[in-house]
Amino acid sequence: MADVRRQRRAYSTRRHADPTEIRHRAVLNPFEVGSRSFDILQKDLGALGRARLVDIIHAFDLNPGNEDIDWMSDAQLRHFICVAVRAQSLYRR
């Protein structure tokens, strides 16, 4: 269990990385995919590992409140991304 906690903490260090560098690591733009279909966004996110999901959250500022996401499972991170994209898309209209 301690190994899992250590592994999850390692991802939180990315908060301090250069935003341009993170955006280059993000493998998909959730707003672009979500604008076509949220079902496709969910499926695409399902193919990604934890590190890529965290990269997307940071690259597209999907956690503006800087909430702790280290405890979330991969499924929860995918849901977090979908909800954030949907909310920000509605706010931008």
C-alpha positions in Angstrom: 0.0 0.0 0.0 2.8 2.4 0.8 4.3 1.8 -2.7 1.0 2.9 -4.2 0.9 6.1 -2.2 4.5 6.9 -3.1 3.7 6.3 -6.8 0.7 8.5 -6.7 2.6 11.3 -4.9 5.1 11.3 -7.7 2.5 12.6 -10.1 1.7 15.6 -7.9 5.2 17.0 -8.6 4.1 17.8 -12.1 2.1 20.8 -10.8 5.3 22.8 -10.9 6.3 21.9 -14.4 6.3 24.4 -17.3 2.7 24.6 -18.7 4.0 24.6 -22.2 6.0 21.4 -21.6 2.9 19.8 -20.0 0.7 20.8 -23.0 3.1 19.1 -25.3 2.8 15.9 -23.2 -1.0 15.9 -23.3 -1.9 13.3 -25.9 -5.4 14.7 -26.6 -7.3 17.9 -26.3 -10.4 17.1 -24.2 -12.2 20.2 -25.4 -11.7 19.3 -29.0 -12.8 15.6 -28.5 -15.6 16.6 -26.1 -17.0 19.1 -28.6 -17.7 16.2 -31.0 -18.9 13.7 -28.5 -18.6 13.1 -24.7 -19.0 9.4 -25.3 -15.9 9.4 -27.5 -14.0 11.5 -24.9 -14.8 8.9 -22.2 -13.6 6.1 -24.5 -10.5 7.9 -25.5 -9.7 8.7 -21.8 -10.2 5.0 -21.0 -7.3 4.1 -23.2 -4.9 6.4 -21.2 -2.9 5.6 -18.2 -2.7 7.6 -15.0 0.3 9.8 -16.0 -1.5 10.9 -19.2 -4.7 11.7 -17.4 -2.8 13.9 -14.9 -1.0 15.6 -17.8 -4.3 16.4 -19.4 -5.7 17.8 -16.2 -2.7 20.1 -15.7 -2.2 21.0 -19.3 -5.8 22.2 -19.8 -6.2 23.7 -16.3 -9.1 21.4 -15.5 -8.4 21.7 -11.7 -8.4 25.5 -11.2 -9.1 25.0 -7.5 -5.9 23.0 -7.2 -7.8 20.2 -5.4 -5.8 17.1 -4.4 -6.3 14.5 -7.1 -3.6 12.1 -6.0 -6.1 9.9 -4.1 -8.3 9.4 -7.1 -8.4 6.2 -9.1 -8.0 6.3 -12.9 -11.7 6.0 -13.3 -12.3 8.9 -11.0 -9.7 11.0 -12.9 -11.5 10.2 -16.2 -14.8 11.3 -14.7 -13.1 14.4 -13.3 -11.8 15.3 -16.7 -15.2 14.8 -18.4 -17.1 16.8 -15.7 -14.5 19.7 -15.9 -14.7 19.8 -19.7 -18.5 19.7 -19.7 -18.7 22.5 -17.1 -16.1 24.7 -18.8 -17.7 24.2 -22.1 -21.1 25.3 -20.8 -19.5 28.3 -19.0 -17.8 29.5 -22.3 -21.1 29.6 -24.2 
